[in-house]
Amino acid sequence: MRTLLTITGKTASAHVKDITKCFSEAKQAGFWLDIEAPDDDDYRLLEDTFKFHALTIEDIRHQNQRPKVDEYTDYNFTVIFVAVWENDDIALREQHLFVGANYLITVHQEPSPQLAELQDRIHKSPELTHGKPAFLTYLAIDTLVDASFPVLDKLDDEVDALEDEITEKATQEQLTRIYHLKHTVTELRRFLGAQRDVFQALITHGIHLQQQDMTLYYRDVYDHIVRQYETVDSLRDLLTGAMDVYLSTVSNRLNQTTKALTVIASLFLPLSFLTGFFGMNFSYLVNILESPYSAFALGLGTMVIATLIQLWLFRRRGWL
């Protein structure tokens, strides 16, 4: 699906001839073309009409790139990532931008509500772009970068809730969740680190076709990336702490179980000794305990007294 945004308005499902006309008049008006889920016709449009390099088309087709800015003679090709919360997990969405001197083309496979919202804002208030393609590019990049903040806040809440659940009762499912989140955070940290390097380079020399006075704005985006990177680092530490809490909780539970079993086993030690002692068929024991009632009372009383003494000792030592 192609969405064309010009100074005259917003056009959904734009035709190739309208896009070609905008491209030929870009020096006077400028435009923003957003392509969602590109098909073969869209790839031919990018290659034949805009004359973009085949390597950039291949990057869009195969995805799995890393954040970068490639400079060509008439345009820049930029790849950045957006974190989204999907199905109770974090997914990274790849965004491709062709930045020309007088135009911006964004390409993405999945729907991008952030860019759609920005298009509506600009359509209602064209003055947001200050009439400069360079500022339009900044707005699009800033919108994509800032979209990761709510996801990181959601992940922070998820880790806090996970720690509370572990404290109440540790389960195997929680351990699996911790491992999965640690892998996700590590992947997110890797992409944010590369994205931070990209914007550090933009601060140095900017997008050469739209340099003007945009360095200050890209510095603001760079600050946002650094904040996200630091947040991910702290989340990784929190997940490590959650793992420690899980192991500590499981260990404490095992210690409590072991202590209970030890107390039970200790109570039966003197009982086993007494039953074994009085069960021996020595003539002395048989003769002295002639009455069955006295033998039962003596044996039972001895076992009860031994048990009470053990319980008193265990409680005094703090084992109960």
Number of C-alpha atoms within 10 A of each C-alpha: 13 20 20 21 23 18 13 10 14 19 14 12 12 17 12 14 9 11 21 14 10 21 20 13 13 18 12 10 17 21 25 25 24 24 21 17 12 17 13 9 10 17 17 14 16 18 15 11 14 16 11 20 13 12 9 18 15 11 13 20 14 8 16 10 15 16 21 18 20 12 14 13 8 14 22 20 20 21 23 23 22 22 22 18 15 10 7 9 13 18 16 17 17 20 22 24 23 23 24 23 19 21 24 22 19 22 21 18 17 12 13 17 11 15 18 12 12 16 21 14 13 19 17 12 10 16 11 14 15 10 13 17 22 23 18 21 24 17 19 17 18 18 17 20 22 17 17 19 18 13 19 20 12 15 20 18 12 14 20 16 12 20 23 14 14 21 15 10 13 20 13 9 8 18 17 11 13 20 14 13 20 19 13 17 20 16 13 21 19 14 21 25 17 15 24 22 17 18 23 19 16 20 19 11 12 20 26 17 17 21 13 12 11 18 16 11 16 22 17 14 24 23 15 18 24 19 14 22 20 15 17 21 15 13 22 20 13 17 21 15 14 22 19 13 17 24 15 15 18 17 12 12 14 12 12 12 12 12 14 14 12 12 16 11 11 15 18 14 12 16 18 11 12 16 13 10 12 14 11 10 9 10 9 8 14 14 9 10 15 10 10 9 10 12 16 12 11 12 15 15 12 14 20 12 11 17 18 12 12 16 17 12 13 14 10 10 9 8 12 12
